[in-house]
Amino acid sequence: MSPENPQGPWGRDQRPPEIEELLEKLQEQFQKIFGLAKGPSSWMLVVLVIVIWFFAGWYKISPEEEGVIQRLGAWNRTVASGLHWRPLFIEKVTKVPVQRIQVQEFGLRTLKPGVRTQYAPEREYEAEKLMLTGDLNCVLVPWTVRYRIGDPYKYLFRVRAPEETLRDLAEATMRTVVGDHSLDEVLMKRTEIADMAEAELQKAMDAAESGLYIESIELERTNVPKTVEPSFNEVNEAEQEKERLIYEANTAYNNVIPEARGKAEKLIQEAEGYAIDRVKRAQGDVTLFLALYEEYVKARDITRQRLYLEAIQELLPRLGNKYIIDADQKGFLPLLKLGEKGE
C-alpha cells in the first residue's frame, strides 16, 4: 500500500482480480470494439488474437546481423543472431548488418563491378580527389574506404547520419595526410599513406561515437592533373637523367678510386720497406763502426794499417788499367802506346 493510494491497487479488500475477471473484461472490450455479442464466438476471437499476437512476436536475426530492441521507443538491449521473441507493439526490432563490409568511394564511382569493372567518368568526381601536397603540388588521389558497423547502439542512436559523417571525416583526414607529404611520397608510398589515413580516420570516428569500424583504406592509382602532366613528365625525365649521371659517376668512382687506393697502399708499403731497410743498414753500420773502434783503441797502428789495406784492396779493382811510374823517370810517354785501342 502506498501513501498516495491507501486502498492499494486492487481496492479496499486488497485482493488481486482473478484470471476469469481479466478475461471477462478483455472480452467486454473486444465486444465494444468489434460490436460482438456475448458467447463462444467472442471467446474464440480473443484467443485467436492472443495466439496471433504471440506468434507474431517471434523474429529471426541472421548470422551477419545483430538486433537492437527498443521498448516503447527507448533502447532496451541488443540481441545476437538466432530466433528470439518480443511482445508485439511494445518492443521494436531493428536489424543491423554488423558483419557486412560496406564501401565508400572517393574520386571514383563503380557502375558495374565484375571482371571488367566499369567506372563513372573521372572528370565527374575530380573535385573529390584533387588535393594539395606538402610541397605545394596538385595531385589526384582516388581512394576507397571499407568499413562495417562495430557498435549497433552508437550507429543508430549517437549519430544522426553515420555514412555522411564517415564521408566528411574521410575526406578531411585524407586531405590532411596528403598535405603532410611531398608529391613524390604521395605517388610512391601509397601503402604508407593509406595506413596513416586509416589510423587517423578511426580515431575521428571513435571520437564522433559513430559506431563504425574502418576495415581498410586503399589508394587507387594516384597521378597529377592532366593540365600539368607534360611539365611533370619533363621533371621525371630530368630526375631520371640525374639518376643516370649519378650512377655513371658512381661507376667511375668505383673504378678509379680503388685503383688509386691500391697504388697508394703499394707506395706506402714500399716506402715503409725502404725506411726499415735504411734504418737496419744504419744500425748495422753503427754496430760495425763501434766494433772497429774498439779494436782501434786496442791497437791503433795495426788497425789503421789493416783498414788502409782493405780499402786499397776494394778500390784498386775498380780503377781499370794502372801505370806505376817512377818519380825520377823522364820521357815516359812513348811507353804508354796511346794509339792502341783498349788502353
Summary of the structure (lengths in Angstrom):
residues: 343
radius of gyration: 55.1
end to end distance: 161.9
largest distance: 189.4
contacts: 805
relative contact order: 0.06
helix: 54%
strand: 17%
